[in-house]
């Protein structure tokens, strides 16, 4: 809220409000009226202006970071979710990386570590962060727990905390650990609790109160999970059962939400899948069919505003296509535009998702 001092047209009690028919603005009276030890008016009317946080970027900005295309890459690009059109270059991650996951507040986006070299896997545990309203600047946020790198994790959060499941560790170990950071403070992750089962390549989404994980590969190689788990973001503790996905072999997919509905999009199992399913976050229960992506994709990058969800890139084949859905309705995807690059395994976040 900003204030502009205006002439003192008349006296009024401090804190009084009025609508100025000349300026067509709401005004508040600050100061004291005549009679409080003075014969003159000591206050003034101030104009009240308000704005949406989205105006800082012209709307909700979704940012996609990292990818795989003939090797791991460090590209970051972004779109305005409320419009349609092609992505714009944002900058570069500190590492070439894919199988990345993202979470964000309204101002800061975090990208949790992925994998750098698929042939001879190279893991790392550094968290990158960006200021969403600007472009170009990427910095070190902190490290995940332990020295073992990890990939195929999934992240979500609200305006205060970012949570992520650790997924697949170097050494071919799949675990169920959830870690968290306070987004406004740089530092290393802290243990939050555990998912109901160990899994990698799951998908995560959130409201302001709940973090939700669905699907993923279990320690039985090649087997996807049907389970959906949830936690209360403001407290620490283990996840509880939310319900089930439509099918029991879903992994390598992505998810996003507004404050009410969460969508799980695409993935593998069986094959590259174009199915989109949704949940109502405030309740518990099984997922319901929402519609279809324009193609069957694995490992796309998500983003969300209060009204739309996007799905960007993926495989197979390698793609730069961005689809979008209107969250309040059900139905198939509509073409949004293209990423600046092709590839799969990018992490996605936005400054207008359901956790905010």
C-alpha positions in Angstrom: 0.0 0.0 0.0 1.3 3.4 -0.9 0.2 6.9 0.2 0.1 10.2 -1.6 -0.5 13.3 0.6 -3.5 15.3 -0.5 -4.8 18.7 0.7 -6.7 18.7 4.0 -10.2 19.5 2.7 -11.8 19.1 6.1 -11.3 17.7 9.6 -12.0 14.1 10.5 -11.1 11.5 13.2 -7.8 9.8 12.6 -8.3 6.6 10.6 -11.4 7.8 8.9 -12.0 6.6 5.3 -13.7 8.4 2.4 -14.0 8.0 -1.3 -12.8 11.0 -3.3 -15.2 11.5 -6.2 -12.7 13.7 -8.0 -9.7 11.3 -8.0 -12.0 8.2 -7.7 -9.6 6.9 -5.0 -10.1 5.7 -1.5 -8.5 8.0 1.1 -7.6 7.6 4.8 -7.3 10.6 7.3 -4.0 10.5 9.2 -3.3 13.0 12.1 -5.5 14.8 14.5 -8.6 17.1 14.0 -9.2 20.6 15.4 -9.8 20.5 19.2 -6.9 18.3 20.2 -4.9 21.2 21.8 -4.8 23.2 18.5 -7.0 25.5 16.5 -5.7 24.1 13.2 -6.1 20.9 11.4 -3.1 18.7 12.1 -3.9 15.8 9.8 -4.3 15.2 6.1 -6.1 12.9 3.7 -3.8 10.2 2.1 -4.6 8.3 -1.1 -4.6 4.5 -0.8 -3.2 2.5 -3.7 -3.1 -1.3 -3.7 -1.5 -3.7 -6.2 -1.3 -7.4 -6.8 2.1 -9.1 -6.4 1.6 -10.4 -9.9 2.0 -6.9 -11.4 5.8 -7.1 -10.6 6.2 -9.6 -13.4 3.1 -8.8 -15.5 1.3 -11.9 -14.2 2.2 -15.3 -12.8 5.6 -16.4 -13.9 6.5 -20.0 -14.3 10.2 -20.9 -14.6 11.6 -24.2 -16.0 15.2 -25.1 -15.2 17.6 -27.8 -16.5 16.9 -30.7 -19.0 18.4 -33.6 -20.8 19.1 -33.4 -24.5 22.3 -35.2 -25.7 23.6 -34.7 -22.2 22.5 -32.7 -19.2 21.9 -28.9 -19.8 21.6 -25.9 -17.5 19.1 -23.8 -19.4 16.4 -21.8 -17.6 13.5 -20.2 -19.3 10.1 -18.8 -18.3 6.6 -17.9 -19.4 3.7 -15.7 -18.1 1.1 -18.4 -17.3 -1.9 -16.0 -17.8 -1.1 -15.5 -21.4 0.0 -17.8 -24.2 3.2 -17.7 -26.2 6.8 -19.0 -26.3 9.1 -19.1 -23.4 11.9 -16.5 -22.8 15.4 -17.1 -21.7 16.0 -16.6 -18.0 19.6 -17.6 -17.3 21.5 -20.8 -16.4 21.7 -23.2 -13.4 25.1 -23.4 -11.6 25.3 -27.1 -12.8 24.2 -28.8 -16.0 21.4 -31.0 -14.6 18.3 -32.9 -15.3 15.8 -34.8 -13.1 15.5 -31.5 -11.2 12.5 -30.4 -9.0 11.3 -26.9 -8.1 9.4 -25.0 -5.4 8.8 -21.4 -4.9 7.5 -18.5 -2.8 6.1 -15.4 -4.5 9.7 -14.0 -4.8 12.2 -16.8 -4.8 12.4 -20.1 -6.8 14.4 -23.1 -5.6 15.7 -25.9 -7.8 16.7 -29.1 -5.9 19.5 -31.3 -7.3 19.3 -33.7 -10.1 21.7 -35.7 -12.2 24.5 -34.4 -14.4 25.8 -37.4 -16.4 23.5 -40.3 -17.3 26.1 -42.7 -18.7 28.4 -42.5 -15.6 26.0 -40.9 -13.1 27.3 -37.7 -11.4 25.3 -36.6 -8.4 25.4 -33.3 -6.5 23.6 -31.9 -3.5 23.6 -28.1 -4.1 20.3 -26.2 -4.2 20.1 -23.4 -6.7 17.8 -20.4 -6.2 16.6 -17.5 -8.3 14.6 -14.3 -7.8 11.6 -15.0 -10.0 10.8 -11.4 -10.9 14.3 -10.8 -12.3 16.4 -12.7 -14.9 19.9 -13.9 -15.0 20.9 -14.3 -11.4 21.2 -17.8 -10.0 22.9 -18.4 -6.7 23.8 -21.2 -4.2 21.1 -21.6 -1.5 22.6 -24.5 0.5 22.9 -28.3 0.4 20.7 -31.2 0.9 21.3 -33.5 3.9 24.4 -35.7 3.6 27.1 -35.9 1.0 25.3 -38.4 -1.3 23.8 -36.7 -4.3 20.3 -37.5 -5.3 17.9 -37.2 -8.3 14.4 -38.1 -9.2 13.2 -36.1 -6.2 10.0 -34.1 -6.1 9.3 -30.8 -4.4 6.4 -28.6 -3.2 5.8 -25.9 -0.6 4.0 -22.8 0.6 5.1 -19.2 1.0 7.4 -20.1 3.9 8.7 -23.7 3.4 9.9 -25.8 0.5 9.7 -29.6 1.0 11.2 -32.2 -1.1 11.4 -36.0 -1.1 15.0 -37.3 -1.6 14.2 -40.0 -4.2 17.1 -41.9 -5.6 20.5 -41.6 -4.0 23.9 -42.3 -5.5 24.5 -46.0 -4.8 21.2 -47.1 -6.3 19.2 -46.6 -3.1 15.6 -45.4 -3.1 14.5 -43.8 0.1 11.4 -42.2 1.7 12.9 -39.1 3.4 11.3 -35.7 3.2 13.5 -32.6 3.9 12.7 -28.9 4.1 14.1 -25.4 4.0 12.8 -22.0 4.9 12.6 -20.3 1.6 13.5 -16.8 2.9 16.7 -18.0 4.6 19.7 -19.5 2.9 20.9 -22.8 4.4 20.9 -26.5 4.2 17.9 -28.8 4.4 16.5 -30.2 7.6 14.7 -33.5 8.1 10.9 -33.2 8.0 9.6 -36.8 8.1 9.0 -39.8 5.8 6.7 -40.7 3.0 4.6 -43.8 3.5 7.0 -45.8 1.3 10.3 -45.3 -0.5 9.9 -44.0 -4.0 11.7 -42.0 -6.7 10.3 -40.1 -9.7 7.1 -39.2 -7.9 5.2 -35.9 -8.4 4.4 -33.3 -5.8 2.0 -30.4 -5.4 0.6 -28.2 -2.5 -1.9 -25.9 -1.0 -0.9 -23.4 1.6 -1.4 -26.0 4.3 -0.8 -29.4 2.7 2.0 -31.0 0.6 1.0 -33.9 -1.5 3.0 -36.6 -3.3 1.7 -39.1 -5.8 3.1 -42.2 -7.6 6.8 -42.9 -8.3 9.0 -46.0 -8.6 9.3 -48.2 -5.6 12.5 -50.2 -4.7 11.1 -53.0 -6.9 12.7 -51.8 -10.1 10.3 -50.7 -12.8 7.2 -50.8 -10.6 5.2 -47.6 -10.2 3.3 -46.7 -7.2 -0.5 -46.0 -6.9 -0.2 -44.2 -3.5 -0.9 -40.6 -2.8 0.5 -39.2 0.5 0.1 -35.9 2.2 1.7 -33.9 5.0 0.8 -30.7 6.9 3.5 -28.2 5.8 3.7 -26.1 9.0 4.4 -29.1 11.2 7.1 -31.9 11.1 6.1 -35.5 10.8 5.5 -38.5 8.6 3.1 -38.5 5.6 -0.4 -40.0 5.8 -2.4 -41.8 3.2 -4.4 -39.5 0.9 -5.8 -42.0 -1.6 -4.8 -43.6 -4.9 -4.0 -42.6 -8.4 -6.2 -43.9 -11.2 -3.6 -46.5 -12.3 -0.9 -48.2 -10.3 2.1 -47.9 -12.5 2.7 -44.1 -12.7 6.1 -42.5 -12.4 8.3 -39.9 -14.1 5.5 -37.4 -14.3 4.8 -33.9 -12.9 2.2 -32.1 -10.8 1.0 -28.6 -10.1 -2.0 -27.0 -8.3 -3.9 -23.9 -7.3 -5.2 -23.7 -3.8 -8.0 -26.1 -4.4 -7.2 -28.6 -7.2 -4.0 -30.5 -8.0 -3.2 -32.1 -11.3 -0.9 -35.1 -12.0 0.2 -35.0 -15.6 1.6 -37.5 -18.0 4.4 -39.8 -17.0 5.4 -43.4 -17.8 3.4 -46.5 -17.0 2.5 -48.0 -19.2 4.6 -46.3 -21.9 4.6 -42.5 -22.3 1.2 -41.5 -21.0 -1.0 -38.5 -21.8 -3.4 -39.0 -18.9 -4.1 -36.1 -16.5 -5.8 -36.8 -13.2 -6.8 -34.5 -10.4 -7.5 -34.4 -6.6 -9.2 -31.9 -4.3 -6.3 -31.0 -1.9 -8.4 -30.2 1.2 -10.1 -33.6 1.2 -8.7 -37.1 0.9 -9.7 -39.7 -1.7 -8.7 -41.1 -5.0 -7.7 -39.2 -8.1 -10.3 -38.5 -10.9 -9.7 -38.3 -14.6 -9.3 -34.7 -15.8 -8.4 -35.0 -19.5 -5.3 -35.5 -21.7 -2.1 -33.8 -22.7 -1.7 -33.2 -26.4 0.9 -36.0 -26.5 2.2 -38.7 -24.1 5.1 -37.3 -22.2 7.5 -38.3 -19.4 9.4 -35.9 -17.2 7.8 -32.6 -18.2 8.1 -29.4 -16.1 5.0 -28.0 -14.3 3.9 -24.5 -13.4 0.7 -23.0 -12.0 -1.3 -19.8 -11.5 -4.6 -19.5 -9.6 -6.5 -20.4 -12.8 -4.1 -22.3 -15.1 -1.6 -25.2 -15.0 1.1 -25.7 -17.6 3.1 -28.7 -18.7 6.3 -28.0 -20.5 8.7 -30.3 -22.5 9.4 -33.9 -21.9 10.0 -37.1 -23.8 9.3 -39.1 -26.0 10.2 -37.7 -28.5 12.2 -34.9 -27.0 9.8 -31.9 -26.9 9.7 -28.2 -26.2 5.9 -28.1 -26.4 4.0 -26.3 -23.6 0.3 -27.3 -22.9 -2.1 -25.6 -20.5 -5.2 -26.5 -18.6 -8.0 -24.3 -17.0 -8.0 -25.7 -13.5 -11.7 -25.0 -12.7 -12.9 -27.2 -15.6 -12.0 -30.6 -16.8 -10.9 -31.3 -20.4 -7.9 -31.8 -22.7 -4.9 -29.6 -22.9 -4.7 -26.5 -25.1 -1.5 -25.4 -26.9 0.3 -22.7 -25.0 3.6 -22.2 -27.0 7.1 -23.6 -26.9 10.1 -23.7 -24.5 13.3 -22.1 -25.9 14.8 -25.6 -25.8 13.8 -29.3 -26.2 14.4 -31.8 -23.5 13.1 -33.7 -20.5 13.7 -33.7 -16.7 13.4 -30.0 -16.1 12.3 -28.7 -12.8 9.4 -26.2 -12.7 8.1 -23.6 -10.2 6.0 -20.4 -10.2 5.1 -17.4 -8.1 1.4 -18.1 -8.3 0.9 -21.7 -7.3 -1.6 -23.1 -4.8 0.7 -23.0 -1.8 0.7 -19.2 -1.9 
